[in-house]
Amino acid sequence: MTHVEALDLDCLPDYVIVLGGGYVGLELAQALRRFGSKVTIVERGRQIAAAEDPDVAQALLENFASEGIKVLLETRVNEVEGFSGQKVRIRAVNSEGEKLIEGTDLLVATGRTPNTQGIGLEAAGVELDARGYIKVNERLETTAAGVWAMGDCAGSPQFTHVAYDDFRVVRDNLNGGTRTTRERLVPFCMFTDPERARVGLNESEAKKRRITYRLAKTPMGGVLRAVAIGETRGFVKMLVDAESDRILGFTAFGAEASEMMAAVQTAMLGGLPYTVLRDAIFTHPTAAEGLVYLLASVPAKAMQQPA
């Protein structure tokens, strides 16, 4: 039997200032707020979750506001004073002018720096790229014969599931295989409540790459699983190729979003058209069943989003 100690709420921070509105910052900000801490997020960009579509970022922002989390966008930090765990003071500036934010604890969630300096890599002939990550090819071989790298240090997307796939690439290649990281379909999940899950292209990426698409979008209220559990915040959407029925990408912000995404990812890996999911008989009421109702609204091929 596993022994689980009770959480000591007296040890929780009173007021946490979070620098950065990415995965780590948002997930921990919400968790700390729900444990009772006051939380302010400072983000220098125009939206939180910078890689997501504006409608996803806005939904996250509104959800955080409803929980009492303060978010400052387009805000640049000029100075940090004090000691985290005691008292910290942030001097920042945005379009409204200078701001002074005082709290008890500071969480810096502005990205990761690879810990590759000063460990003798150059002596082994292992080169780094311009960002400081270990330089690897698509087989995850480094510039030194017989040396391989995987996970965060190799510049892979910084997720546990990607690091595990890196391991499989190296394992198979060490056993004579030809496995690579080329064209991997990597899923992205942000475990806020509700979840945000995405696989493939989102609208921002499709437009940037001038890929025309058809868009199907529905609120989570149209997903009967969400209705059954009384959690209808959010929405789901899918991008379908303008000229074929190929699935380009899927995004969900809502309860059990990651489970719905897994069904779409499997279809994409199999090269299946969206119509297979649309016409499938999914168990009622599951999250995957919501795909049937979402995909019934895919526009005709002549109705596409401009690139």
C-alpha positions in Angstrom: 0.0 0.0 0.0 1.3 3.4 -0.9 1.5 6.0 1.9 0.3 9.4 0.8 0.9 12.3 3.1 -1.7 15.1 3.5 -0.8 18.3 1.7 0.3 21.0 4.1 -1.6 24.0 2.8 0.4 26.3 5.2 3.5 25.7 3.0 1.8 27.0 -0.1 2.9 30.3 -1.5 0.7 33.3 -0.6 1.1 35.2 -3.9 2.9 33.8 -6.9 4.1 35.9 -9.8 4.6 33.7 -12.9 6.8 35.0 -15.7 5.8 33.3 -18.9 2.5 32.2 -20.4 3.5 28.9 -21.9 2.8 25.3 -20.9 4.6 25.2 -17.6 3.5 28.7 -16.5 -0.2 28.1 -17.3 -0.4 24.6 -15.8 1.3 25.6 -12.6 -0.5 28.9 -12.3 -3.9 27.2 -12.3 -2.8 24.5 -9.9 -1.4 27.0 -7.4 -4.5 29.2 -7.7 -6.7 26.2 -6.9 -4.6 25.4 -3.9 -5.3 28.9 -2.6 -2.4 31.0 -3.8 -3.0 34.4 -5.5 -1.5 34.3 -9.0 -0.4 36.9 -11.5 0.9 35.8 -14.9 3.2 38.2 -16.8 3.5 37.5 -20.5 5.5 39.7 -22.9 3.5 38.5 -26.0 0.1 39.5 -27.3 -1.5 36.3 -26.0 -0.8 33.4 -23.6 -0.1 30.0 -25.3 1.7 31.8 -28.1 1.8 28.9 -30.5 -2.0 28.4 -30.4 -4.8 30.0 -32.4 -6.2 33.3 -31.0 -9.5 31.6 -30.2 -7.8 29.0 -28.1 -5.7 31.6 -26.3 -8.8 33.7 -25.6 -10.7 30.8 -24.2 -7.8 30.0 -21.9 -7.6 33.7 -20.8 -11.3 33.8 -20.0 -11.1 30.6 -18.1 -8.2 31.9 -16.0 -10.0 35.2 -15.3 -13.0 33.3 -14.1 -10.8 31.6 -11.5 -9.2 34.8 -10.3 -5.9 34.5 -12.1 -4.6 37.9 -13.3 -2.9 37.9 -16.6 -0.8 40.8 -17.9 -0.2 40.7 -21.7 2.4 42.6 -23.7 4.2 43.3 -20.5 7.9 43.5 -20.3 9.8 42.9 -17.0 12.6 45.4 -16.4 13.6 44.5 -12.8 13.2 41.8 -10.2 14.0 42.4 -6.5 13.8 40.4 -3.4 13.9 36.6 -2.6 11.4 34.1 -3.8 9.8 32.4 -0.8 9.9 35.7 1.2 9.1 38.8 -0.8 9.6 39.6 -4.5 8.9 42.8 -6.4 8.6 43.1 -10.2 8.9 46.3 -12.1 7.3 46.0 -15.5 6.0 48.1 -18.3 3.2 47.8 -20.8 0.9 50.1 -22.8 -0.7 51.3 -19.6 2.7 52.5 -18.2 4.9 51.2 -15.4 3.6 48.5 -13.1 4.9 47.4 -9.7 3.8 43.9 -8.8 4.6 42.5 -5.3 4.3 38.9 -4.2 5.9 36.2 -2.1 7.1 33.8 -4.7 8.5 33.9 -8.2 8.0 31.2 -10.9 10.2 31.8 -14.0 8.6 29.8 -16.8 10.2 31.5 -19.8 11.6 28.5 -21.6 14.5 26.1 -21.1 18.3 26.5 -21.7 20.0 23.2 -22.6 22.6 22.1 -19.9 25.3 21.3 -22.5 28.0 23.8 -21.7 31.1 22.9 -19.8 30.6 19.1 -19.8 33.3 18.2 -22.2 31.3 17.6 -25.3 33.9 19.3 -27.5 36.5 16.9 -26.3 34.4 14.0 -27.5 33.7 15.6 -30.9 30.0 16.3 -30.1 29.0 19.6 -31.7 26.2 21.9 -30.6 23.8 23.8 -32.8 23.2 27.6 -32.7 20.8 27.3 -29.8 23.1 25.1 -27.6 21.4 21.8 -28.2 23.3 18.7 -29.3 23.5 18.6 -33.1 21.8 15.4 -34.3 20.6 14.0 -37.7 17.2 12.4 -38.3 18.5 9.1 -36.8 19.6 11.0 -33.6 23.3 10.4 -34.3 25.6 13.2 -33.1 28.7 14.4 -34.9 30.8 11.9 -33.0 30.8 8.3 -34.3 28.9 6.0 -32.0 27.4 8.8 -29.9 23.6 9.3 -29.9 21.4 11.9 -28.2 17.7 11.9 -27.4 15.1 14.0 -25.7 15.4 17.7 -24.6 19.2 17.9 -25.0 18.8 17.0 -28.7 16.4 19.8 -29.3 13.3 17.5 -29.7 9.9 18.9 -28.7 10.1 19.0 -24.9 7.5 16.3 -24.0 8.0 13.0 -22.2 6.2 11.2 -25.0 8.6 12.6 -27.6 11.6 11.7 -25.5 10.3 8.1 -25.3 9.9 8.0 -29.1 13.5 9.3 -29.4 14.5 6.3 -27.3 12.7 4.0 -29.7 14.5 5.6 -32.7 17.9 5.1 -31.1 17.1 1.6 -29.9 15.9 0.4 -33.3 18.9 2.0 -35.1 21.4 0.4 -32.6 19.8 -2.9 -33.6 20.3 -2.4 -37.3 17.1 -0.5 -38.1 16.5 2.6 -40.2 14.1 4.5 -37.9 14.1 8.3 -38.1 12.4 11.4 -36.6 11.3 12.6 -40.0 7.6 13.6 -40.4 6.6 12.5 -36.9 3.0 13.4 -35.9 3.6 14.9 -32.5 0.5 15.5 -30.3 0.5 18.6 -27.9 -1.4 18.6 -24.7 -1.7 21.3 -22.1 -3.1 19.8 -18.9 -5.0 22.8 -17.6 -8.6 22.3 -16.6 -10.2 21.9 -19.1 -7.4 20.4 -21.2 -6.1 21.8 -24.4 -5.1 19.2 -27.0 -3.8 19.5 -30.5 -2.4 17.4 -33.3 -1.3 18.4 -36.8 -1.8 21.9 -38.1 -3.8 24.7 -36.4 -5.2 27.6 -38.3 -2.3 29.9 -37.6 0.2 27.5 -39.0 -2.0 26.7 -42.0 -2.3 30.3 -42.9 1.4 31.0 -42.4 2.2 28.1 -44.8 -0.6 29.2 -47.2 -2.4 25.9 -47.0 -6.1 26.2 -47.8 -8.4 24.3 -45.6 -12.0 23.6 -44.6 -12.9 24.3 -41.0 -15.4 22.4 -38.8 -15.9 23.9 -35.3 -18.4 23.2 -32.5 -18.7 24.2 -28.9 -18.2 21.5 -26.3 -21.9 21.7 -25.6 -22.3 19.7 -28.8 -20.2 16.9 -27.3 -22.6 14.7 -25.4 -19.9 13.4 -23.1 -19.3 16.9 -22.0 -23.0 17.4 -21.4 -23.2 14.1 -19.4 -20.4 15.2 -17.0 -21.7 18.8 -16.8 -18.5 20.3 -18.2 -19.3 22.2 -21.4 -16.6 24.9 -21.4 -14.6 25.1 -24.6 -14.8 23.9 -28.2 -13.4 21.5 -30.8 -12.3 22.2 -34.3 -10.8 20.3 -37.2 -9.0 21.4 -40.4 -9.6 19.4 -43.5 -7.7 19.8 -46.8 -9.6 22.0 -49.2 -9.1 19.7 -52.2 -9.3 16.3 -50.5 -10.8 14.8 -47.4 -7.4 14.5 -45.6 -7.3 15.6 -42.0 -4.8 18.5 -41.6 -5.1 19.1 -37.9 -7.3 19.0 -34.8 -7.6 21.2 -31.7 -9.8 20.8 -28.7 -10.2 22.8 -25.5 -12.5 21.0 -23.2 -13.1 18.0 -20.9 -11.3 14.9 -22.0 -9.8 16.8 -25.0 -6.7 14.6 -25.1 -8.8 11.4 -25.5 -10.8 12.9 -28.4 -7.5 14.0 -30.0 -6.0 10.4 -29.7 -8.8 9.1 -32.0 -8.1 11.8 -34.6 -4.3 11.2 -34.4 -4.9 7.5 -35.0 -6.9 8.3 -38.1 -4.2 10.7 -39.3 -1.4 8.1 -38.8 -3.5 5.7 -40.9 -4.0 8.2 -43.6 -7.8 7.9 -43.2 -10.1 10.6 -44.6 -12.2 12.6 -42.1 -15.3 10.8 -43.4 -14.2 7.6 -41.7 -14.6 9.3 -38.3 -17.7 11.1 -39.4 -19.4 7.9 -40.3 -18.1 5.8 -37.4 -20.3 4.4 -34.6 -18.7 5.5 -31.4 -19.9 4.4 -28.0 -22.4 6.8 -26.4 -21.5 8.9 -24.4 -17.8 9.1 -25.1 -15.6 12.0 -26.0 -14.9 10.4 -29.4 -18.6 10.4 -30.2 -18.4 14.2 -30.4 -16.3 13.8 -33.6 -19.4 12.5 -35.4 -21.3 15.7 -34.8 -18.3 18.0 -35.4 -17.5 16.4 -38.7 -21.1 16.5 -39.9 -20.5 20.3 -40.3 -17.4 20.1 -42.5 -18.0 22.6 -45.4 -18.3 21.4 -49.0 -15.0 21.4 -50.9 -15.8 24.7 -52.6 -16.1 26.4 -49.2 -12.6 26.9 -48.0 -10.6 29.2 -45.8 -8.4 31.7 -47.6 -4.7 31.1 -47.3 
